[in-house]
């Protein structure tokens, strides 16, 4: 396990700045510590002299004032370090989460398909929350150790070379203990991180499948399953805590024995008169401080292992060099600019020239298709043949070969010219209107029009739970289609992609959606629908059959456009 992963500094500007700031405050704390040691030694020496002379020396008052000032400076530096740590921890977690989510969105569903979504969410959520200990305790202590240890050794050596050599020779004992304990805790901590990911995945999967489990009377069995995983995580947590306490005891013992060697040496030389009282007091006060940073950084490192493991998992994701797309076209199509400064449109047709997607199990394509505005294209074929794969490639979120030209004005991102509805409704907690408008402020009249187009008379203010709780499966699916209609109407996207929009609907509700699809095409959009349902396939102008071997066949059922 690395004490500090350089990838964290490379990917987070806040982490780099925090490490520098921690080193600066650590230097101030070290200078204040040396000032405290000097002040204590001077005050004791002056006090002993005053007892012998019977007169309080004049230098005692400024010495005590300097000692008090050193205590204040050290306390202020410690407070500044804690404040910086809290701010840095929050900002770095936010930066890492944002970067990972952006990278995941850029790589698309194919990259996410190979990962556990529940485990991924657990790592980004409570996993990264463990970075609080990493930034709040470990990194500040690491910076303090890097600055304070050599400075304190130099200060002790300048006051008493013998004590400096004893501390220098004894100090490697603590890193050796740290390495041995680290090797013992590495496997245990990784196992604990995996247990947390399993716990999150188990709970999420149980919640997602709760409706199906209740239908088949298996919901209660999940209580025992979750309890078993939770108990495993509890036992692992207690094991980590036990090992952390043992490691702290071992480091304390090593440091105490080392300090005892220095104290014995100083005592012997004080007795024979070869060492002065002032130097002896200065070294005795600083000796524990010389061992304290490296001892504490070892203890904090083990306490911050959860954050280290979580950040390591996130950094591994960010270091994954899998390409986001391998296309021959660009996300923003090239275009000409007229003398008036307006952009010429790329075209009104959807053009697929040799579109091919290579999956581990099958190669889907090549697909050659030109669909004019006002066309409904139906992707038909058995489940798993590649219909959704082709939709993802057209959206530009899946690596593919060949050329995809999306209709609309050039110079704008493909996502801005495309409306898409997934085969899963993916509803969020809020109102029906908020789910239809999604990331925009819902316009009540437009929301009602979109809901009416799919045959839903729901009140836009009706509350909806996470995942569509409170709505039936058919209602949730029609809300998702209404969301696509709302976006297409508000933004006038020339391309609309629908993945199995009627799979959970009865015949009457399906006819409402079919009419809405035809209305989209009649309004000038190119609509691409992946479906098994005969009603949708019959309403199409162009049918693309995706066979189990991945090959495609295009059949024009009607002539649309020029």
QUIPEGI-V426087 format. One line per field, one symbol per residue. ss: DSSP state (a for helix, b for strand, c for the rest). burial: 1 if it has 16 or more other C-alpha atoms within 10 Angstrom, else 0. Layout:
ss: ???
burial: ???
This chain:
ss: cccccaaaaaacaaaaaaaaaaaaaaaaaaaaaaaaaaaaaaaaaaaaaaaaacccccaaaaaaaaaaaaaaaaaaaaaaaaaaaaaaaaaaaaaaaaaaaaaaaaaaaaaaacccaaaaaaaaaaaaacaaaaaaaaaaaaaaaaaaaaaaaaaaaaacaaaaaaaaaaaaaaaaaaaaaaaaaaaaaaaaaaaaaaaaaaaaaaaacaaaaaacccccaaaaaaaaaaaaaaaaaaaaaaaaaaaaaaaaaaaaaaaaaaaaaaaaaaaaccccaaaaaaaaaaaaaaaaaaaaaaaaaaacaaaaaaaaaaaaaaaccccccccccccbccccbcccccbcbbbccbbbbbbbbbccccbbbbbbbbbccccbbbbbccccccaaaaaaaaacccccbbbbbccbbcccbaaaabbbbccccccccbbaaaaaaccccccaaaaaaaaaacccccccccbbcaaaccccaaaaaaaaaaaaaaaaaaacccbbbbbcccccccaaaaaaaaaaaaaaaacccbbbbbcccaaaaacccbbbbbcccccbbbbbcccccc
burial: 0000000100110111011011111111111111111111111111100000000000010011011001101100110011011001111110111011000101110110000001110111011111111111111111111011101110111011001101110110010011001100100111011111111111110100010010000010010001001100100110010011001101110110011001100100000000101111111111111111111111111111111111111110010000011010001111000000001011111111111110000011111110111111111110001111111111111111111111111110011011111110101101111111110001000111111011110001001100110010111111111111111110011111111111111000111111011101100111111111000110111111111101111100000000
